[in-house]
């Protein structure tokens, strides 16, 4: 999977599932501060990543994901290891 596909998929899911305005979505957007995501939303994101990408996000890994770029990179790096 390409980095572009990952970005497009994640951004679409944020817009659809969390009703986030497309105008605030950028790689440097902070998940909590800029996008308004809360703790339970991170659980939903983990489920979505599992469903869409077949990857399991562990709790300790989620704590290091603070921006959208972190999330894109995490998914991309997991695909590179496969």
Backbone as CSV, one residue per row, in Angstrom:
resi,resn,N_x,N_y,N_z,CA_x,CA_y,CA_z,C_x,C_y,C_z
1,UNK,0.849,-1.176,0.000,0.000,0.000,0.000,0.893,1.238,0.000
2,UNK,0.529,2.194,-0.817,1.333,3.409,-0.911,0.967,4.382,0.206
3,UNK,1.884,5.285,0.478,1.655,6.318,1.490,0.439,7.162,1.098
4,UNK,0.309,7.450,-0.193,-0.817,8.246,-0.688,-2.154,7.556,-0.404
5,UNK,-2.218,6.244,-0.611,-3.445,5.490,-0.332,-3.785,5.504,1.157
6,UNK,-2.768,5.400,1.984,-2.980,5.427,3.435,-3.559,6.774,3.852
7,UNK,-2.946,7.856,3.372,-3.414,9.202,3.709,-4.852,9.399,3.253
8,UNK,-5.143,9.001,2.027,-6.488,9.169,1.473,-7.521,8.376,2.276
9,UNK,-7.183,7.147,2.638,-8.100,6.291,3.395,-8.356,6.847,4.792
10,UNK,-7.295,7.209,5.497,-7.438,7.746,6.858,-8.236,9.043,6.837
11,UNK,-7.908,9.943,5.926,-8.624,11.215,5.854,-10.107,11.005,5.577
12,UNK,-10.433,10.111,4.667,-11.839,9.815,4.357,-12.565,9.275,5.580
13,UNK,-11.908,8.389,6.312,-12.520,7.812,7.506,-12.756,8.867,8.582
14,UNK,-11.814,9.793,8.735,-11.991,10.861,9.719,-13.184,11.744,9.367
15,UNK,-13.335,12.015,8.091,-14.448,12.847,7.635,-15.772,12.111,7.833
16,UNK,-15.809,10.840,7.452,-17.054,10.063,7.512,-17.420,9.638,8.932
17,UNK,-16.471,9.046,9.634,-16.757,8.449,10.944,-16.822,9.466,12.081
18,UNK,-15.976,10.497,12.006,-15.876,11.445,13.112,-16.396,12.832,12.761
19,UNK,-16.900,12.969,11.530,-17.465,14.229,11.043,-16.507,15.401,11.213
20,UNK,-15.256,15.149,10.891,-14.229,16.185,10.962,-14.218,16.920,9.630
21,UNK,-14.154,18.240,9.705,-14.112,19.065,8.496,-12.816,18.808,7.730
22,UNK,-12.936,18.660,6.429,-11.763,18.396,5.597,-10.731,19.518,5.702
23,UNK,-11.195,20.720,5.943,-10.294,21.883,5.996,-9.307,21.821,7.164
24,UNK,-9.613,21.083,8.227,-8.695,21.000,9.378,-7.776,19.787,9.313
25,UNK,-7.974,18.940,8.315,-7.158,17.734,8.186,-5.871,18.073,7.445
26,UNK,-4.760,17.916,8.155,-3.438,18.098,7.566,-2.486,17.174,8.316
27,UNK,-1.363,16.826,7.705,-0.437,15.895,8.357,0.017,16.340,9.748
28,UNK,0.147,17.646,9.957,0.623,18.118,11.257,-0.508,18.371,12.253
29,UNK,-1.733,18.031,11.883,-2.879,18.213,12.791,-2.747,17.279,13.987
30,UNK,-2.853,17.857,15.177,-2.791,17.088,16.414,-4.152,16.419,16.604
31,UNK,-4.137,15.117,16.876,-5.385,14.354,16.957,-6.329,14.882,18.028
32,UNK,-5.794,15.241,19.184,-6.649,15.736,20.265,-6.926,17.227,20.129
33,UNK,-5.861,18.011,20.050,-6.004,19.464,20.088,-6.656,20.037,18.832
34,UNK,-6.234,19.571,17.659,-6.733,20.145,16.411,-7.990,19.461,15.885
35,UNK,-8.056,18.141,16.058,-9.194,17.394,15.505,-10.260,17.095,16.549
36,UNK,-9.957,17.352,17.815,-10.944,17.174,18.875,-11.252,15.731,19.229
37,UNK,-10.349,14.820,18.887,-10.576,13.410,19.207,-10.319,13.161,20.688
38,UNK,-11.121,12.289,21.264,-11.007,11.964,22.680,-10.546,10.525,22.843
39,UNK,-10.348,10.111,24.089,-9.824,8.771,24.390,-10.607,7.662,23.695
40,UNK,-11.912,7.715,23.780,-12.729,6.662,23.165,-12.619,6.681,21.644
41,UNK,-12.356,7.845,21.073,-12.171,7.938,19.624,-10.932,7.170,19.190
42,UNK,-9.918,7.126,20.057,-8.704,6.389,19.724,-8.978,4.888,19.650
43,UNK,-9.894,4.423,20.464,-10.308,3.019,20.391,-10.970,2.777,19.042
44,UNK,-11.833,3.692,18.638,-12.488,3.571,17.335,-11.473,3.601,16.204
45,UNK,-10.472,4.463,16.324,-9.430,4.528,15.293,-8.682,3.194,15.217
46,UNK,-8.381,2.608,16.369,-7.692,1.312,16.386,-8.528,0.244,15.687
47,UNK,-9.833,0.260,15.921,-10.735,-0.706,15.275,-10.778,-0.462,13.767
48,UNK,-10.833,0.788,13.377,-10.870,1.132,11.949,-9.577,0.708,11.256
49,UNK,-8.441,0.965,11.909,-7.151,0.565,11.336,-7.093,-0.954,11.187
50,UNK,-7.602,-1.669,12.173,-7.657,-3.137,12.099,-8.500,-3.581,10.907
51,UNK,-9.659,-2.983,10.773,-10.597,-3.365,9.715,-10.097,-2.978,8.323
52,UNK,-9.611,-1.754,8.182,-9.209,-1.243,6.872,-7.839,-1.732,6.416
53,UNK,-6.911,-1.878,7.376,-5.534,-2.185,7.011,-5.043,-3.531,7.524
54,UNK,-5.836,-4.194,8.379,-5.424,-5.482,8.920,-4.287,-5.374,9.927
55,UNK,-4.158,-4.201,10.559,-3.096,-3.973,11.538,-3.698,-3.795,12.918
56,UNK,-3.007,-4.309,13.926,-3.471,-4.163,15.294,-2.647,-3.088,15.990
57,UNK,-3.334,-2.038,16.431,-2.687,-0.970,17.197,-2.769,-1.325,18.672
58,UNK,-1.630,-1.384,19.317,-1.600,-1.669,20.753,-1.631,-0.353,21.521
59,UNK,-2.073,-0.404,22.751,-2.199,0.785,23.583,-0.933,1.602,23.685
60,UNK,0.192,0.903,23.897,1.458,1.633,24.035,1.869,2.307,22.728
61,UNK,1.466,1.728,21.606,1.770,2.342,20.312,0.887,3.578,20.086
62,UNK,-0.339,3.509,20.540,-1.251,4.630,20.362,-0.787,5.858,21.129
63,UNK,-0.090,5.670,22.241,0.357,6.826,23.021,1.406,7.650,22.278
64,UNK,2.118,7.032,21.347,3.134,7.770,20.593,2.554,8.435,19.342
65,UNK,1.305,8.124,19.016,0.661,8.710,17.841,-0.100,9.958,18.283
66,UNK,0.475,11.102,17.962,-0.119,12.368,18.387,-0.669,13.192,17.221
67,UNK,-0.074,13.018,16.040,-0.516,13.780,14.874,-0.965,12.811,13.774
68,UNK,-1.623,13.366,12.787,-2.014,12.530,11.656,-0.787,11.954,10.963
69,UNK,0.279,12.745,10.869,1.507,12.247,10.243,2.038,11.034,10.999
70,UNK,1.969,11.060,12.330,2.388,9.894,13.129,1.576,8.663,12.757
71,UNK,0.268,8.854,12.579,-0.614,7.735,12.233,-0.299,7.214,10.833
72,UNK,-0.155,8.125,9.869,0.209,7.716,8.504,1.518,6.929,8.517
73,UNK,2.520,7.470,9.222,3.838,6.828,9.265,3.774,5.452,9.913
74,UNK,3.008,5.350,10.999,2.886,4.073,11.698,2.327,3.001,10.752
75,UNK,1.237,3.333,10.077,0.609,2.366,9.160,1.561,2.025,8.022
76,UNK,2.188,3.033,7.447,3.118,2.813,6.342,4.290,1.923,6.773
77,UNK,4.851,2.219,7.928,5.987,1.422,8.431,5.585,-0.022,8.714
78,UNK,4.383,-0.230,9.210,3.909,-1.602,9.437,3.818,-2.360,8.121
79,UNK,3.370,-1.691,7.068,3.294,-2.337,5.758,4.685,-2.651,5.207
80,UNK,5.645,-1.802,5.497,7.007,-2.034,5.023,7.630,-3.259,5.679
81,UNK,7.212,-3.566,6.918,7.751,-4.706,7.665,7.155,-6.026,7.209
82,UNK,5.986,-5.971,6.549,5.331,-7.222,6.119,6.089,-7.918,5.033
